Amino acid sequence: MTEDARVSGEDSGGARGSASLSDLAYRRLEEAIVTLSLRPGAVLTEAQMIELVGVGRTPVREALIRLAQQGLVEILPRKGVAVTAIDAIDVMAALDAREVLERLIAAEAARRAGPSERSAILATARLA
């Protein structure tokens, strides 16, 4: 099987039903970063990343490029990859934006809902 082969199963993504190995590597590394399994400031070698993710070099490199573009890691030539620090102010701003978006989405869903869906929404709201 080549490194750009498709992976399917429980770990694969959403509607496509399968995801490339680089997508799998990206998701696993991103999760390790946001859950702080990989601590800010940690410097890891390519070999450590490959072992952590469980896929080959090319998918890991592709995932690291995406993570670097998003500011989650910094690629250090001849040294490895450093996990960047998470800025609490940025996190709070993102959470604030998410709250606003969730309210708008919920309002739109309620507006478009039929009677049975509205009943389900109200029942769920009562449980909260």
C-alpha positions in Angstrom: 0.0 0.0 0.0 1.4 3.4 -0.9 1.5 6.4 1.4 -1.2 8.2 -0.5 -3.5 5.2 -0.1 -6.9 5.7 1.4 -7.7 4.8 5.0 -11.2 4.0 5.9 -12.9 3.0 9.1 -13.8 4.7 12.4 -11.0 7.2 12.3 -11.9 8.4 8.8 -13.7 11.7 8.2 -17.3 12.5 7.7 -19.1 12.4 4.4 -16.3 11.1 2.2 -16.1 7.8 4.3 -12.3 7.8 3.8 -9.5 10.2 4.3 -6.0 10.4 3.0 -3.1 9.4 5.3 -2.0 13.1 5.4 -5.5 14.0 6.6 -5.3 11.3 9.2 -1.8 12.5 10.3 -3.1 16.1 10.4 -6.1 15.2 12.6 -4.0 13.1 15.0 -1.3 15.8 15.4 -3.9 18.6 15.7 -5.7 16.7 18.4 -2.4 16.0 20.3 -1.7 19.8 20.2 -5.1 21.1 21.2 -5.4 18.6 24.0 -1.9 19.5 25.2 -0.6 16.0 24.8 2.1 17.8 22.8 3.0 20.7 25.1 3.7 24.2 23.8 7.4 24.6 23.2 8.0 20.9 22.8 10.4 20.2 19.9 9.9 16.8 18.2 11.9 15.2 15.4 10.3 13.8 12.3 10.9 10.3 13.5 9.0 11.0 16.8 6.1 12.5 14.8 6.0 9.4 12.5 5.9 7.1 15.5 3.3 9.2 17.3 1.0 9.3 14.2 1.6 5.9 12.9 1.9 6.8 9.2 4.9 7.4 6.9 7.1 10.4 6.3 5.3 12.0 3.4 1.8 12.2 5.1 3.4 13.6 8.3 5.3 16.2 6.4 2.1 17.3 4.6 0.3 17.5 7.9 3.1 19.5 9.4 2.9 22.0 6.5 -0.8 22.5 7.2 -0.3 22.8 10.9 2.5 25.4 10.3 0.2 27.4 8.0 -2.3 27.5 10.9 0.3 28.6 13.4 0.1 25.5 15.5 3.7 24.4 14.9 6.9 26.0 13.7 9.2 24.0 11.5 12.8 24.3 12.6 15.1 23.3 9.8 17.5 20.6 10.9 16.1 20.5 14.4 12.5 19.3 14.1 9.1 20.9 14.8 8.2 23.1 17.7 4.7 23.2 19.1 3.7 26.9 19.3 2.2 28.4 22.5 -1.5 28.8 22.6 -2.5 32.4 23.1 -5.3 32.6 25.8 -6.6 35.8 24.2 -7.0 34.2 20.8 -8.7 31.2 22.4 -11.2 33.4 24.2 -11.9 35.4 21.1 -12.5 32.2 19.2 -14.9 30.9 21.9 -16.8 34.2 21.9 -17.1 34.0 18.1 -18.3 30.4 18.4 -21.0 31.3 20.9 -22.3 34.0 18.6 -22.3 31.7 15.6 -24.0 28.8 17.6 -26.8 31.2 18.6 -27.4 32.3 15.0 -27.3 28.7 13.8 -29.7 27.6 16.5 -32.1 30.4 15.7 -32.0 29.6 12.0 -32.6 25.9 12.7 -35.5 26.7 14.9 -37.0 29.1 12.3 -36.8 26.4 9.6 -37.9 23.5 11.8 -41.3 21.9 11.5 -43.6 21.2 14.4 -42.0 17.8 15.4 -38.5 19.3 15.2 -39.5 22.2 17.3 -40.9 19.8 19.9 -37.6 18.0 20.0 -35.7 21.3 20.3 -37.9 22.3 23.2 -37.5 18.9 24.9 -33.7 19.1 24.6 -33.7 22.7 26.0 -35.7 21.6 29.0 -33.0 19.0 29.8 -30.2 21.5 29.8 
